[in-house]
């Protein structure tokens, strides 16, 4: 399993986190998504490396701004 960290802006509530989680979970290979709304941080666990463009598309489909990759260390 591989962990990926991303920064997402525009999230402000649990519903925002749920929207991002649903879109990213739909990507092939994704097994778990953890969203920290106040930090704008999303940690994704997947069976294999994810294409950054795919994650960006999922975040934008959820209605938020993909900022980029993030460190997995809080």
HELIX and SHEET records of a PDB file:
HELIX    1   1 UNK A   14  UNK A   25  1                                  12    
HELIX    2   2 UNK A   52  UNK A   61  1                                  10    
SHEET    1   A 4 UNK A  30  UNK A  36  0                                        
SHEET    2   A 4 UNK A  41  UNK A  46 -1                                        
SHEET    3   A 4 UNK A   2  UNK A   9 -1                                        
SHEET    4   A 4 UNK A  65  UNK A  69 -1                                        
END                                                                             
